[in-house]
């Protein structure tokens, strides 16, 4: 498992994200919020970086997750 992963903010412009991720030698970026919670994945081979949109507009949504401290009854509902 690698800890060398490209991340970006959901509001990051696609052109800037694409340039940075490629410069890091990766082909995808994990989209995270300010608390570093994963929101989704941005795969460069599936986007058009000239769209002029942000990462959140074209990212694949992240998997649903449950926090370790989540209430069990609320989680089951």
C-alpha positions as CSV (number, residue, x, y, z in Angstrom):
1,X,0.0,0.0,0.0
2,X,1.3,3.4,-0.9
3,X,1.0,6.6,1.1
4,X,2.1,8.7,-1.9
5,X,-1.3,9.6,-3.2
6,X,-2.4,12.8,-5.0
7,X,-5.2,14.6,-3.3
8,X,-7.2,17.7,-4.3
9,X,-10.0,19.8,-2.9
10,X,-13.5,19.5,-4.5
11,X,-13.3,23.1,-5.6
12,X,-10.0,22.7,-7.4
13,X,-10.1,23.6,-11.1
14,X,-9.7,20.6,-13.3
15,X,-6.9,22.1,-15.4
16,X,-4.8,22.8,-12.2
17,X,-5.6,19.3,-10.8
18,X,-4.7,17.5,-14.0
19,X,-1.4,19.4,-14.3
20,X,-0.4,18.7,-10.6
21,X,-1.4,15.0,-10.6
22,X,0.5,14.3,-13.9
23,X,3.5,16.1,-12.5
24,X,3.4,13.8,-9.5
25,X,3.3,10.8,-11.8
26,X,-0.2,9.6,-11.0
27,X,-3.3,9.1,-13.1
28,X,-5.9,9.8,-10.5
29,X,-6.6,12.1,-7.5
30,X,-8.5,11.4,-4.3
31,X,-10.9,14.3,-3.7
32,X,-10.9,15.3,0.0
33,X,-12.6,18.0,2.0
34,X,-10.9,20.3,4.6
35,X,-11.1,17.6,7.2
36,X,-9.3,15.2,4.8
37,X,-12.5,13.0,4.5
38,X,-12.6,11.2,1.1
39,X,-15.4,12.5,-1.1
40,X,-14.5,10.8,-4.3
41,X,-11.9,9.9,-6.9
42,X,-10.9,11.8,-10.0
43,X,-9.5,9.6,-12.8
44,X,-7.7,11.6,-15.4
45,X,-8.5,9.1,-18.2
46,X,-12.2,9.7,-17.7
47,X,-12.3,13.5,-17.8
48,X,-11.7,16.4,-20.2
49,X,-9.6,18.9,-18.3
50,X,-10.6,21.7,-20.6
51,X,-14.1,21.6,-19.4
52,X,-13.3,24.4,-17.0
53,X,-15.1,22.8,-14.1
54,X,-14.1,21.8,-10.6
55,X,-13.0,18.4,-9.4
56,X,-16.4,17.8,-7.6
57,X,-18.3,18.3,-10.9
58,X,-16.6,15.2,-12.5
59,X,-15.4,13.0,-9.7
60,X,-16.6,9.5,-9.0
61,X,-18.4,9.6,-5.6
62,X,-16.5,8.0,-2.8
63,X,-17.9,4.8,-1.2
64,X,-20.3,5.3,1.7
65,X,-18.4,5.0,5.0
66,X,-19.3,4.7,8.6
67,X,-17.2,6.3,11.3
68,X,-16.0,4.1,14.1
69,X,-17.8,6.4,16.7
70,X,-21.1,6.4,14.8
71,X,-24.2,5.4,16.7
72,X,-25.2,1.8,15.7
73,X,-29.0,2.4,15.8
74,X,-28.7,5.5,13.6
75,X,-26.4,3.6,11.2
76,X,-28.9,0.8,10.9
77,X,-31.7,3.2,10.1
